[in-house]
Amino acid sequence: MRKIVTLSAVAFLSTMAFADTDIQKELDALKKKIEMLEKQQKSTTQTLTDVKKKTAGDNVKFGIDFRNAIDMLEYKNNDTGQTFRNGSLLSSRLYLTMAASPMEKLTFKGKLAIYSTWGSHLYVEDAPLKDWSASSKAADSVMRLKEGYFVYSDKIGAQPITFSIGRRTSSMGFLESTRQNESEEGSPLSHITNMEVNGVMTMLNFDRFVQGSYVKFVLGRAHTGEMVNVYGTNGTNGNVIPFADIDTTAEDENVDFFVMPVSLYNNGQYEVMTQWAHIFDTKGKNITTTKTAVAAGKADLFALSARINGIGDEINDFLDNTTAIASVAATRYDAKDGYTLVGSPDGGTSNGYSFWAGFIVPDMITDDGKLGVEYNHGSKNWTPMTWAEDTAIGSKIAVRGDAYEAYWNFNLFGVKYLPSQVRYTYAQHDYTPNFNCNGWTAPVEVDLTSQDLRFFVSYRY
């Protein structure tokens, strides 16, 4: 019996020894694979590090914002009874965004845009749009520069200071981006400035004194005046015009502007901003020759806007996610002798005003959806700089009368990359509608109504 037990023990121990040997071989093989993978990972990491060193971080990050929309439009002249409709205005808008930071304190941002109506021509057939406005209106299928600027930030002693030059983020500004369901907000107050700006900017940050406060000084150009060929040729048939203006009395002068946006206070919940804009040689009408779109004087625009992000202090989730907006604004156009601006008398002034209010609340249906209602009112001579399209029926911000709007912002299928909107806008024009800041048009009493029902889906990444 003892012999049997002994033989069994020997057999068991021999089996275990062989088993241990096999397991050890497998462990050794696994260890070699792990070491090999670690070497490959280290090599890949080193390669990426070498690339970054060689490029010094000089690379561009690209993004996409692609929006498709359908608008159902109606216009009615209540004086004549005429009604005009478009049951399916289809448009596509593509933004290709760019961002880079090649060195410390210096950044670049850009945005290329195609904004076309379905079936549109290669080039817009009507009067040519300005280079800074064409990307903000549904027209043709040409890609244009919507934004392109660099920003340099530093300190002078304890004072933070920022410099920038290029085509700025000047549309979809304060109070406007929310109703458009846009993720990024432009810098100016959209109540008086909703158009792209080519210019230079200096910003002084005073956050160390008042939370969220700063002031920006922007000097730019909206129109390049008449140029002639100083070599005596007529500038046609391929002759070069060397960008000179030899007639200092010409009515087609450069139109420059100065804009000063100011953030008075911003703690994340309460935001208050103001802005003054001054336009040099703005376009009006020559009373003697009746010639229009000529340098006729100057203009000043003012706005004071506020936004409350969350009503009260943690009263409930609904009020915490409710936003209220309010804004008041005024425009003043001063014509020089022999000219008129916005219907002013010879060499006189034309004053206008507007106010804007709204609420945005959670939709109680989706996770991030919002329901908004807004109201705008403008007086007879109200004339802001709102070239950028804020509705397909024209700028409701610039309405001379009353505009009512309701919208639902939501993410389609709950996907954050698919921001969408259903929006209805109704405008009652009591005076000649203001399009493109036309200082040579004298507002007269009218009774026009317009409606726009819009649905869009965007893809942003």
Secondary structure, DSSP 8 states (H G I E B T S, - for coil): -HHHHHHHHHHHHHHHHHHHHHHHHHHHHHHHHHHHHHHHHHHHHHHHHHHHHHHTT--EEEEEEEEEEEEEEEEEETTTTEEEEEEEEEEEEEEEEEEEEEETTEEEEEEEEEEEETT--SS-SSS---TTTGGGSSB-S--EEEEEEEEEEEEETTEEEEEEEEEE--SS-BTTTTTTT-SS--SSBTTTB-S-EEEEEEEEE-TTTSTT-EEEEEEEEEE----B-TTSS-S-TT----SB---TT-SS--EEEEEEEEEEEESSSEEEEEEEEEEEEEEEEETTT--EEEEEEEEEEEEEEEEEESSSSSS-HHHHT-EEEEEEEEEEEEE-TTEESTT--TT-EEEEEEEEEEEEEE-SSSSS-EEEEEEEEE-TT---B--S-SSTTS-STT-SEEEEEEEEEEEGGG-TT-EEEEEEEEEEEEE----TT-TT----EEEEEEEEEEEEEEEE-
